[in-house]
Amino acid sequence: MMRPRLLAAALATSIAMAATPALAEEEENLVMRTLGVVSSVWTGMVDIALLRPLGAGRLALGTFVGMPLSSTLNTLMLPIGQETGIFAEDWDRFVVEPYEYVFVRRVGKDLTGL
């Protein structure tokens, strides 16, 4: 009489041990998905609340201070260097890059702007 109970207990223990890794893996996947969602929400909030306004400030400063100052200095030095492509490079650096960072880029993507 003792043998069927022992066999049933061993069988139940084996089934429980075999199912445990699958349950642990499923739970780990759930935790990783939850962390991924929390991380994406957090990066989106930081992007919208902090980085986009800073990018807009960079765009304003680049448009109204950086570009005119850079163009003036390049114009004064133009006879020496004779390189006219510097104006297009300055336009890209001071106006186009900040504009794309603030208005074109998807929320939470490429947070460094590089």
C-alpha positions in Angstrom: 0.0 0.0 0.0 2.8 2.3 0.6 4.3 1.9 -2.8 1.4 3.5 -4.8 1.5 6.6 -2.6 5.3 6.8 -2.9 5.0 6.5 -6.7 2.3 9.1 -6.8 4.3 11.5 -4.7 7.4 11.0 -6.9 5.4 11.5 -10.0 3.8 14.7 -8.7 7.2 16.0 -7.6 8.7 15.2 -11.0 5.8 17.0 -12.8 6.1 20.0 -10.5 9.9 20.2 -11.1 9.5 19.9 -14.8 6.9 22.7 -15.0 8.8 25.1 -12.8 11.4 26.2 -15.4 8.6 26.9 -17.9 6.7 29.0 -15.3 9.8 30.8 -14.3 10.7 31.6 -17.9 7.1 32.9 -18.5 7.3 35.0 -15.4 10.7 36.3 -16.5 9.4 37.2 -19.9 6.5 39.1 -18.3 8.9 41.0 -16.0 11.1 41.9 -19.0 8.1 43.1 -21.0 6.9 45.2 -18.1 10.4 46.7 -17.6 10.5 47.5 -21.4 7.2 49.3 -21.2 8.2 51.2 -18.1 11.5 52.1 -19.7 9.9 53.3 -22.9 7.4 55.4 -21.0 10.2 56.9 -18.9 12.4 57.8 -21.9 9.3 59.3 -23.7 8.6 61.5 -20.7 12.2 62.7 -20.4 12.3 63.3 -24.1 9.1 65.4 -24.1 9.5 67.2 -20.8 13.3 67.9 -21.0 15.1 67.2 -24.2 12.6 68.7 -26.7 12.5 72.1 -24.9 16.3 72.1 -24.7 16.4 71.3 -28.4 14.0 74.1 -29.2 16.2 76.5 -27.2 19.2 75.2 -29.2 17.2 75.9 -32.4 16.3 79.4 -31.3 19.9 80.3 -30.3 21.3 78.7 -33.4 18.9 80.6 -35.7 19.1 84.0 -34.0 22.6 84.1 -32.6 24.8 81.3 -33.9 24.0 81.5 -37.6 24.3 85.3 -37.9 27.5 85.4 -35.9 29.0 82.5 -37.7 28.0 84.0 -41.1 29.5 87.4 -40.2 32.8 85.8 -39.1 33.0 83.6 -42.2 32.2 86.6 -44.4 35.0 88.6 -42.8 37.4 85.7 -43.2 36.2 84.7 -46.7 39.0 86.3 -48.8 41.5 84.3 -46.8 39.9 80.9 -46.9 37.9 81.2 -50.2 35.7 78.3 -49.0 32.0 79.1 -49.6 30.7 75.7 -48.4 31.2 76.7 -44.8 27.8 78.6 -45.0 25.9 75.5 -45.8 27.7 73.6 -43.1 26.8 76.3 -40.6 23.2 76.3 -41.7 23.1 72.5 -41.2 24.8 72.7 -37.8 22.8 75.6 -36.3 19.3 75.3 -37.9 18.7 71.9 -39.7 20.0 69.5 -37.0 18.2 71.1 -34.1 15.0 71.4 -36.2 15.1 67.7 -37.0 15.9 66.8 -33.4 12.9 68.6 -32.1 10.3 68.2 -34.8 11.1 65.3 -37.0 12.6 62.7 -34.7 10.2 60.1 -33.1 9.6 60.4 -29.4 12.1 58.5 -27.4 14.4 57.6 -30.3 18.0 58.8 -30.7 18.0 60.8 -27.5 21.7 61.8 -27.9 21.1 63.6 -31.2 24.2 62.2 -32.7 
